[in-house]
Amino acid sequence: MRKLSNPARGKAMLIKTLLNKVERFKSFVYGSICVTLIAGVEALVIDIEPRRNSRPICPECGKRQRMYDRQPQRLFEYIPVWSFKTYFRYAPRRVRCLEHGVKVEALPWAYGKERMTFSYQVYLSRWAKRLSWKETADIFETSWDTVFRAVKFVVDYGLAHRSLDDVTEIGVDEISVFKGHKYLTLVYQINAGSRRLLWCGPERRTKTLLQFFQDFGRERGAQLQFVCSDMWAPYLKVIAKKAPQALNILDRFHIMRKFNEAIDEIRRGEVKQFKANQQENVLNRGRWLLLKRPENLSAKQTARMSDLLRLNLASIKGYLLREDFQRFWDYQRADYADRFLEDWATRTLQTDLEPMKKVARMLRKHKPLIMNWFKAKGRLSSGVVEGMNLKAKLTMRKAYGFKTLKCLQIALYHELGKLPEPEYLHRFC
């Protein structure tokens, strides 16, 4: 242990003064400050002592009780000061509680056996939003598991203290996680000005979404006005049962994605046929050319598309059917849009394009939910949900190293949940 010189003692007094500004603990005072070796690295160690005649608090009932004895000193990691790792050092007292027996006292800067202070956990969790968890661990010379524990603490606090009372619009979707067709069901709040992750659960089954509504509560479920979802049958079934008053919308984004999948399937079939017949592949590098909207094509792509439109290709027929259907979204009246959809489906079913015929049958099957888009006057779009899904995938990459689904869920809540944090006075973090 290095003794502090006179100038250093003055700095120690300054550190105490600053700590009392930002981390003042009732019934505790800061004692001596020294620089010592912790795990072979010089660190700043700040002693904490209970105030004279103060009684420890039972962690179970929160009442002050008589002291039973004191345990050996422990180190609690605090926010780094300058280039030094910083620790609080304290010998916890044990209380003799008449109701709960002998317990280690509750501490205002840490909980249980955790060796990180609350402040340091919030500090790390905020950096973990800016950087990957591994980068955060490397910068602060700690472990990935330490960063994970810090994020988990903040997430657990936020989930326990967030408000769900003003949720009237939600979006339901799933993303692929891990390998082997594993999915995670995500439920977002998509109210204007308040878009966040509400809930996530494993797989994409009926019981998964039922669990969300159970956790969400019957009263809150009855307040839902709009639900955006895709055409996954288990989702539609649960939404109809648990939120029958809400308008379930299958909007433009999901529907047009089905069109693009059909066009891509047709293109792949034609490319295989070209190879089988040893013909020139005129669709070479034409995938994105067919999937993009005409207004989004570059000058070079527009010229090439003009050449393709002169050819009698099945892919081009599918492309033209998709562009024709785009007029559906321009209608102002639902009855006219309904008539157009039926006419388009009839014409498509008369073609020999099986993937597009599948889309036509899908549109007819889900027509009531598709027409809800007009009842909502087009103001609600699950494109918001897809944008959140993109952020979720980026979060998964930032938190690489997660080994369990629970860990992944914590990462998503941390990044997308807009959760409240514990009271925190350090602004620069």
Buried (B, 14 or more C-beta within 10 A) or exposed (E): EEEBEEEBEEEBEEBBEEBEEEBEBEEBBBEEBBBEEBEEEEBBBBBBBBEEEBBBBBBEBEEBBEBBEBEEEBBBBBBBBEEBBBBBBBEBBBBBBEEBEEBBBBBBBBBEEBBBBBBBBBBBBBBBEEBBBBBBBBEBEBEBEBBBBBBBBBBEBBBEEBEEEEBBBBBBBBBEBEEEEEBBBBBBBBBEEEBBBBBBBBBBBBEBBBBBBEEBEEEBBEBBBBBBBBBBEBBBEBBEEBBEEBBBBBBBBBBBEBBBBBBBBBBBBBBEEBEEEEEEEBBEEBBEBBBBEEEEBEEEBEEBBEEBEEEEBBBBBBBEBBEEBEEBBEBEEEEEBBEBBBEBBEEBEEBEBEBBBBBBEBBBEBBEBBBBBBEBEEEBBBBBBBBBBEEBEEBBEBBEBBEEBEBBBBBBBBBBBEBBBBEBEEEEE
